[in-house]
Amino acid sequence: MHAHSRHDQKPWLPTLILGAAALAFAQTAREIPAAFGPYINLQPKDFAGAKTFKSSDRIVGAYYFYWYRTETKEHIINPEDGSDGLTDHPTTFEDFSYKSVRWHKKQLSDMSEAGIDVALMVFWGAPSERNEKASLYWSYAGLGPLVQAREELLREGKRPPRIGLFYDTSTLKYNEWAAHINLTTEYGKRWFYATVRDFFSAIPPPHWAMIDDRPIVLLYAAAFAKKHDQAFVDFTKAQFSKDFGGREPYLAPQDSWKVKADNVCAWGGAFGLKNPGIAELGPGYNDTAVYGRKPLITQRAGGKFYEENWLKFLSHPSNFVMIETWSEFHEGTEICESKEYGRQYIELTRKYADLFKKGWRPPPTKKPAPSGQDAQ
């Protein structure tokens, strides 16, 4: 999901709308279906037991890619030639699936060990993807097992991260209906909102990650929208409030969007720290395994790259930092347990997350003493 991202080159989406058959679908606006899940038309009482962060809290989040499935090899092999599509690998492929409660439970538990407060699900849901045969239906299919996993952890007395939304906006251009969404139109605003609504309608409110009682929604790049203006943000906030008990989303678009919202996020932290408001950092990047790519590599340097970016962030911190990523094995940005790195990055994350929450700052680096004419 970078300049050389899995979004910009799509050979790995074999059934998506790049063929003539799917193009025959579209060209006319289709009806946007009702909410996907049952948690809709909420009242304030539905938020009993829900917790919220304050905007003054120090929050650590991570992008949770959950699109893998061992049984079908989804997002595991390159469909073009059957080659390994993962640069890095899970420790086991058993239960490596968005449908597995056990797998989600392990990920959420490990995030808690790493000091992560918020899991932002990388969600490709859209009105066009609601059919179970749609290429991106995994976005919906993984949410039920996720919720069950979190509920089990809570019953066991654990403190798993709360759940928020990373809206993968590439669905505004790449979807089963071959629709390129113009967010300045009524239809476009409704389409955009439907993705946000569908996600939260599938998650019971006590599991929501919220800041000042507002559920967290971060947006990917603006480039996938045909056009956009402020109206789609205002529409989403107003409509969400009607459907979800008076709550508005805490909306943080990527810095490519020309809108006013609650905060600003970035993408590309795996290459080095970015901090437009919500900071982004990661362990490095390597997309060598992705079919059709010219490999792009930022070395992990045995963990030093990750530590250096944490230290840069801690020198000038904001209150919210996102780790890029928890589990993107294709591009080698994962910090979860892996075959290649074990639990090294879980332990490093815990170390720096704790320092961040304590308010620790690295000592300033000493400048070298002047010499020669500079000293005179």
N, C-alpha and C positions, 0 to 999 in steps of 0.2 A: 504494500500500500504506500508506495513512495513514487518518486519520479519514474522509477523502473518497476512499477508495482503490478501486482496481480490484477489490479483494476484496469490499468491502461492497456495491458496485453491480455487477451481473454481466451487463449487457446484451451485453457483448462475448464471452460464452461461449455461442455459439449452440446448441451441441449438448449443453451440460451438462444436469444433471438437473432443470432447472426446468420441463420439460414433462411432460404426462401419460404419454407413452410411456415415458419413463425411470422415472417413479415406479412403473410397473407392474413394473419389475425387482425392486425392493428389498424392503423390509419384512422380509425374512428374511436372516439372516446367511449370507454366502457364504464359500466356502472360500478361505483366503488361499494364494496360489500359492507355490511354492518360489522361492528367490532368483533374481533376474533375470539376474545376470551370473555369470561363471565363477570369480571370485575369492572363494571361500567355503570354509569348512572349512580355513582357512589354518593353517600351521605357522610357528614362528619363522623358519625358513629363507626363507619367502616374503617376509620383510621385508629381505632382503639388498639393500643399495643405498638403502633408505629413510632419509630424513633427518628430523630433528625439531627444532623450536624448543624452547627452554627457557622456562619460565614467567617467567624474569627477562629474556628478550629483549624488545626493542621491536619490535612487529609491526604492520604496516599491511595491512589487508585491504580488499576492495571486493566489493559485491554484484554478481554477474554475471547479468544477465537475458539469457537466450539463446533466448527463445521466438519469435523472428522467422523468417519464411520468405518470401522474395520470390515464389517460384513459386505459392504458395497464398494470398498476402497475409495469412497468419496474423500477428496482432498488428501489422498495418501499416494496414489500413483498418478502420473501424467497420462491422461486418457489417450493422447495422440500415439504413444508408442509403448505404454505400459511400464515405463521406467519409474524409478523412485522419485516421487515429487517432493520429498522432504529433505532439506539440507541437514537439519538436526532431527532427532527421533525421540519418541517417548521411550521410557525404560521397558515397556511392554506394549504390545498391540492388543492384548486381551482387554476387552471392555473399552477400547479406545473409540468412544462413540458418543455423539450428542444425545443418543437415546438411552444411555446408560446412567442410571442414578448413581451407581457406584463410582463411575469415572468423575462425574460432577462433584460428588462428595469429596473425593480425593483432592480435586483441584481447589475447591473452596477451603478445605481443611489446610492445605499447604499455603494458600494465600494468607490465611489467618496466621500461620507460623511465620510468614514473611513480613508480617506487620501491615498487610494491605487491608484498608478499610472498605474499599469500594471496588466491585467487579463490574466493569462496563462491558456488557455483552455486545460483541460486534454483530450487529443485526442487519440483515439484508431483506427483512420482511417488507412487503409492499402489496398494494391491492392486487397486483398481477400475480403474486406468488402464493395465493391462498389455496390453490388447487394442490392436492397432495402429490401430483405428478410434476409440479413445477420444479425447475432446477434449484430454486432457492428456498424450497419449503422446509429444509432443515432448520431455517431460522425460527420457524414456528414449532417444529417437532421437538426441538431441544429444550423448550422453555418449561414444559411440564416436568420432565426429569430433573431439571435444575431446581425448580421450586421444591420438589419432593426431597432432593438432596439437602437443601438448606434447612428444611423443616426437621429432618432427621438429626442434623447436627445441633440444632437448637434444643431438641429434646434431650440430647446427650450432654447438654450443658456447655457446648462449644460456642465460640463467638465468630461465626463465619462472616465474611464481608457482606455488606448490603449490595443490592442489585440496581444498577443503573443502565442507561441506554447509550450506546455509541451508534448513531444513525449513519450507516454506510450509504452515503448519498449517491454512490454509483448506480443505485437502482433507479435514480431519476432519468437515467439514459439507457441502462442495460437491464431489460426486464422481459418477461414472457409476452407482454402485449406490444412490444416494439414501440412503446410510447416514449417520446422525449418530452419531459415535463417542464412546462413553462409556469414558474411559480408566481407570475404576476396575474394569472387567470384564476377564476373561481375554481375551475376543475383542478388546476395545479395546486392551489392552496389546500383543497380537500384531500388530494392525493398525499401531499406531504404530511398533513395532520393525521391521516389514517395510519401511517406507519408508526407514529408516536403513540396514537391511541391503541393500536393493536398490541403493541409491546406491553404497555402497562395494564391493558385489560386482561392479560394472561398471567400477571404477577400479583398476588395478594398484597395489598398496601403495607402490611407489617414487614415485608421484605424489601421495600423500596429504599434506595439510597437517596436521601433528601438533604438539601441545604436550606435552612430556615423554612422547613416544611414544604419545600418545592423539589419534586423529583428531578434528578440530574439527567440531562440530555446533552451530549456533545455531538457535534456534526463534523462529518468529513468534508471534503473539498466542494467549493461552489461550482467548479468547472462542469460538473455533470448536469446541472440545471440549464435548461434552454435560456431562461432569463430569470432574474429574481429582483425583488425589492423588499422593502421593510414589511409590506402587507402580510407576507406569509408567516412572519414571526408573530405579528400581532394577532392574526387569525388563530394560529396554533395555541397561543396563550389563552385567548378568550374561549375557544372551543373546549380546550382541556379543562378549564375551570368549570364549565357547564357540565361536563361528563364525569368529573372526578372530584366532586364534593368541595368545590371552591378553590382547589389547589391550582396554581400555575406552575409550569415546568421551569426549572433552573436551566436556562438554555445558553449554551456556550458554543457558538459556531467557530469553525476553524478560521484563521485569520484571512482567508481568501474571500469571505463573505462581506459584502458592503451593507451591513445591517447593525442595528443597536440591539444588544441583548444583555444577558446577565454577566457574562464573562467572555473571554476569548481563549480558544485552545489553538494548538498547532498540530502538525504532523511532521515526522522526520526526526524525532528525538532519538531514534536508534542510531542516527549518524552523529549525534552530538546535541547537547542541551539547547532547548528552545524555551523561551518563557515570555509569551505575550500577555500572560495573566494566569492561565493554568499552565504550569511548567510541564515539559515533556522530556524524558530522557530514557536511554536504553542501553543494552549491553554491547551493541555492534550490529552488523548486518551482513548477510551472505545469502544471495538467492541463486546460487550455482545450480541447484537441483531443478529449478523451475524451467519447464520446456519453453523454448523460443526466446529466452532472455540472453542478452549479453551480460554475463555475471557482473554484479556490483558488490564489492566487499569492503566492509569496514571491520578491521580485525578487533577481536575481543581483548587481545593482549593479556590473556590469562586472568581477566577480571579487572585489570588496571583501567581500561577504557571506561568501564561502568563506574568504578570508584572515582575516577577523575571528574566525571560528569555530575555525580552526586555532590562532590566537594564544591564544584562550581555553583551548583544550585544552592547549597547550604550557605555559601558566601553571601548570596543575595536572594533569599527565598521568598516565594509567594506562599499563600496558605494552602494551595492545592497543587499536587504534583501527580502526573500520570506516567506510568511505566509502560514503555513501548517495546515489548508486549509481554503478556503472561505466557502465551502459547501459540505464537505464529511460527511453526516449525519450517514452513516453506522458505521463509526469508531469514531464518536463523536469528530471530530477535527474541526468542523465548527466554524467560527467566525461571520457568517452572522446572521441575525435576526432568532431566533428560538423560539419554544414554551417553551423550557426549560430555556433559558437565556435572552429572549427578545433582546434588542439592547445593552446589556452590553459590548459585545466584539467589537462592532462597535465603541462605545465611547472610550473604552480603546485603540483600534488601532489608532484612530484619535489622542489621547493624545500623544502616543509614536511616531507615524509617524511625528507629528509636531516637537517634541523634536529632533528627528533624523535629520530632514531637517534643523533645526536651528543650528546643530552642538553641541547640549548640551551633556555634559557627566556627569554621576553621580559623586559626590565627592568620593574620595577614602575612603574605610572603615578603621576605626582606628583599629590598632592591639592592643590587650590587653597588658597592661604593664607587664613586666617580674616580676616574684616573686621568692622568695627563692634563691637557688643557682644561678639561671639564672640572678638574679639582681646584683650579686656580680661581 
